[in-house]
Amino acid sequence: MTQTSATQQRSEQASDKDAIRPFHVNVPGAELTELRRRINATKWPDRETVPDQSQGVQLATIQALAQYWGTEYDWRKVEAKLNALPQFITEIDGLDIHFIHVRSKHENALPLIVTHGWPGSIIEQMKIIGPLTNPTAHGGSASDAFHLVIPSMPGYGFSGRPTTTGWDGPHIARAWVVLMKRLGYRKFVAQGGDWGAVITEQMGLLAPPELLGIHTNMPGVFPADIDKAAFSGAPAAWEQPQLFSEEVRAGFRSLRKSFLGEKAGRAEREVA
């Protein structure tokens, strides 16, 4: 093989890996049937011993949720909504990344990459596509428009599952920059919530010249030592008097109580 042909072959291989391939969702009916069978075959524990949620989400709530997923949820309806959107897959660092890419009809729209959280998926972001890409149809102006890129994180949805360690927040942040540049965007912004916020913040720390700014709805505001204590099993950081005043600690306790109640209530609303 000559040097010229070898160089050409490497170039073609690189081009294949950089290819952006159209994607269409089509889950086999047998898989849906098997999923419903497994849900309906759930072996339930005994009922809680209290009449409230102090022992966790109540059995009746979980059973109602399982019944909804096992008999009422219409995946084909969701599948049709997904397939009505432009979806693609491209390989980055050896892993297939799935994403929705909707360009605005408005000139000078700002490219925006939006990252979902955990547990979650791109389905959460489908409701923002219309207002952000076509703001004039939703009471906004053309200057409010965005070109939207909504990727599935590695291991989520239709993206590939990593077979080795290393796909952490900074790695995904770097991959998102590669994705946006591969789509032809030389200037863009980023947004994320939950794990998407972590990745978006890592993009900010990476500070690529193409990134104009970030927005998160779960900002990392705690100092590193407090964050470490919260995840170590140590006494709750907000209960440590050397770190916070009693007024601040009382506020944290109130927020925690409200948050736990909201989590339980959310499960009930999902089946209401």
Buried (B, 14 or more C-beta within 10 A) or exposed (E): EEEEEEEEEEEEEEEEEEEBEEBEBEEEEEEBEEBBEEBEEEEEEEEBEEEEBEEBBBBEBBBBBBBBBBEEBEBEEBBEEBEEBEBBBBBBBEBBBBBBBBBBEBEEBBBBBBBBBEEBBBBBBBEBBEBBBBBBEEEBEBEBBBBBBBBBBBEBBBBBEBEEEEBEBBBBBBBBBBBBEBBEBEEBBBBBBBBBBBBBBBBBEEEBEBBEEBBBEBEEEEEEEBEEBBEEEEEEBBEEEEBBEEEEBEEBEEEEEEEEEEEBBEBBEEBE
